[in-house]
Amino acid sequence: MMKSLYTSATGMQAHQTVVDTTANNLANVDTTGFKRSQVEFQDLLYQTVRAAGTQGAIGYEVPTGIQIGSGVRIAGTSKVFTPGVLENTNNDFDLSIQGQGFFQILMPNGEFRYTRDGSFRTNSTGNLVTADGYSINPPITIPADTLSMTVGSDGTVSVITAGAPTTATTVGNIALTRFPNPSGLSSEGRNLFAETSASGPQLQGIPGSNGLGSLTQGFLERSNVQVVTELIRLITAQRAFEASQRCVLTSDQMLQTTNNMIR
């Protein structure tokens, strides 16, 4: 069987993954805090027919060798953590991170997850939670008689209550978490990431210090997906897929010609 058939098949499979990844990026263009994914490729093993530098005629070396590649494979899909556009929501519970960092979220099983989605709200007990009801960590509790809430760029949460309408009271501090390699985080869905051995250990600190970004109240970070760029990537992947498909058809025609020769 012609090697080109298998080689072309790897190209079709790889670019199908690009189309799938691009589709996911476009589907999440309006998802708060979403970070687009990009596909990385590696070429496969080579069949060495003749190595470069081998001896040809006596006293002479062959300057180039003969190697035939086996195609391409997906090396990985990595998240691109460039900042998204900030949208003014005028909601005191909406927070955005300007710079590096994630909000740390406490899950029901006691594990931690991390997110760039700062669309928080309060539950029945006044705790600051995500849309799914998961509590931010360290926990922040807003008093029931709160009239207004202010979050400083360093994460300090202050409230004015009906019991003390002229005095601001600090009720907690929102911390941020960063990782040595954020691209190594595992996407868990629901705008959440999980720590892995590739991401490195989490480093928690005060917003605006130790390389962490600062907080902005009343804004949300939108997705960093650029629709035009994704559409161009989609067209490129489609054309590459079609080119690999054309190689399969050409190989098939060559095999057909060979078969017809012996009839």
N, C-alpha and C positions, 0 to 999 in steps of 0.2 A: 504493500500500500504506500502511496506517495506520502512523504513526510510533511509536505505542505498542507495536507488535509488536517492533520493534528495541530500543526502550528497555527493555522488559520482559526481553528476551533478555540484555541486559547485566547486569541485576540477578540473573538466574538463574545466569549464568556466575560473577559475583563471589561469590555466596553458596555456590556449589559449591566455590570455592577456600577459603572459610572452613571448610566441612565437611572438606575434605581436610587443611587445616592443623590443625584440631582433632583429627582422627583421628590424625595424627602425634604431636601432643602427648600424647594419651591412650596411644598405643602405647609411648611412652617414659617413662611415669610412674615406672618403676623403674630407669631408666638413670642410672648414676652421673654426676653433674655436668651432666646435661642441662638446657638452658634452653629454656623454651617460646617458641613463635613467635606473633606476633599479626599480623593482616592490617590494613592501612591502606587506606582508600578515598579516591577523589577523584571529584567529579562531572565529567561530560564537557562538551563545548562546548554553548553555548546558541544557539538560533536567535532572533535579536532581530527581532520583528515590529514593535515600536515602542519606541524608546529613551526612557528616562525624561528628562524635561526638554525634550522637543520641544514646539514651539508648537502649541496646539490652536486655539481661537478667537483672534481678534486680541487681542494683549495678555495672553494667558494661557498658562502652561506646564502641560504634563501632569505631575502629580506622580509618577506611577508608569508604568513601561513594561510591555511585553508580551514576555516571554522564555519560550521553551519548551526545556526541557532534553533532552539526548540520552541520559541514563542515568548509569551509574556504571562505574568501572574500578578495578582493583587498583593502588594506588600503590606498594605494596611489602609484603614480609613481614619484620618485624624481630624479632630475638631480644631477649627481656626478661631482663636479667642480675640479677634479684633473687636473693638467696641462697636455697639450698635447705636443708632440715633436715639437721643433722649426725647421723650414725648411728655409735654406738660399735661398732667391730669388734674391738678388742683385738689388732689386727694391727700390728706395728711398721712394716711397709712401707706401710700405708695412711696417706695424708696428705690433709688438707683445708685449703682457703684460707678464712680468715675475713676477708672484705673483698674488695677488688678484686685482680685479677691472674690470670695463667694460668701453668701450667707450660709451659716451652719444650721441644719434642720435636724431635730430629734425625731426619729421614727418611733412607732408604737413598740417595736421590738428592742428598743434601746440603742440601735445603731444610728450613726450619723450619715446624713446625706448633705449635698451642697448644691446651691442654686444661685443663678444670677437674677432670678425672677423676684423682684421686690414688691409684688402686689400683695401686701399683707392685709389682714383684717383681724378683728377680735372675735373670740368665741363667747360662750355664755358666761364664762368665768373671768373674762377680761384679758385672757392671754393673747398675745400677738401670734397669729398662726397663718399658714399658707392657705390657698384655696381648698386644699384637701384636708385642712384641719390639723396639720402637723405643726408643732410648736417650734418657734425659733429658739436657738440656743446661743448664749444663755437666755433663759426665759424672761420675757417682759410682760408685766401685768399692768394694764391700764385701769385705774379706778373707775367705778361705775358712774360717779358724778363728775367725770372729766368734761370740761367745757372746750378745751383745745389741747392739742399735743404738738410739741416741737421736737424735731430730731436734728441735732447738730451735725456738722460735717465729721466730727470725731465719734459719732454714734451715741452721744448723750441724749437720753430721752427725758424730756421735761413735760409736765402737764400743769394745767391750771384747772382747779376743781371748783365746784360750787361752794365747798366749805372754805376755800381760801382763794377767792377770785382775784386777789391782788398779788399773790405770791406764786412763783413757779417752783414746782417740786420735782426733783429728779427721781424717776422711778426705775431706772436701769440704764445699762449701756449695751448697745448693739456691737458685737465684735464681728470681724471679718476673718476669713481663712484663705490662705493661699497655698499653692503646691509648687515644688521645684519644677515639675513637668505637668502642667494642666492638661496637655494633650493625651496624657496617659490615663485620665479619668475615664471611668466606665459610665456611659449614658444609660440611665435607668428608666427613662420616660418620666412624665409628669414634671418636666423641667428640672429634674434632679440628676446629680452626678454622684458616683460612689468612688471612694478612694481605692486605688490598686497599688500593687508593688511598683508598677511602672510610673505612677504619678508621684511617688515619694510620700513621705509623711506630711500630714497637714500641719501648718504653722498658723496659729491663731494670734491675733493682735488687735490693737486699736486702729480704727480707720484713719488713714493719713499718716501712718508710721510704718517703718520697716518694710517699705515697698508696697504697702497696701493702699488701695484707692480710698477716696473720701466718699461720704454719703451725701446725696442730694434728696431732700424731701419734696414730695409733690411731683416727681418725675418717674417715668418708667423707661427702662432700656429696651428698645425694640430689637428684633432680630437683626443680625449683621448680614443677612442674605441680600445680595444685589441681583434683582430679577434679570436685568440685561446680561450680566455676567453668566448667570446660570443658564439662560437661554442659549448663549453662545457656546457654553460648555456642552449643552445638550445637543446642539447641531453638530459640533465637532465629534462627539461620541457616536452620533448616528452615522456620520460619514465614515468614521473609522470602522464601525461595525459593517457598513456596506462594503468597504474595501476588503475586509477580511472575508466577507461572504463572496465577493467576486473572485478571490483567490481559490476558494472552495470550488466554485463553478468552473474556473479555468483548469484546476487540477482534474476535475471530473471529465472535462472535455478532452484533456490529454489522455486520460485513461481510456476514454471511449475511442479515440483515434488509434491508440495502441491495440485495443481489442479488434477493431475493424481491420487492422493490417494482417491479422492471422486468419481471417475468414476466407 
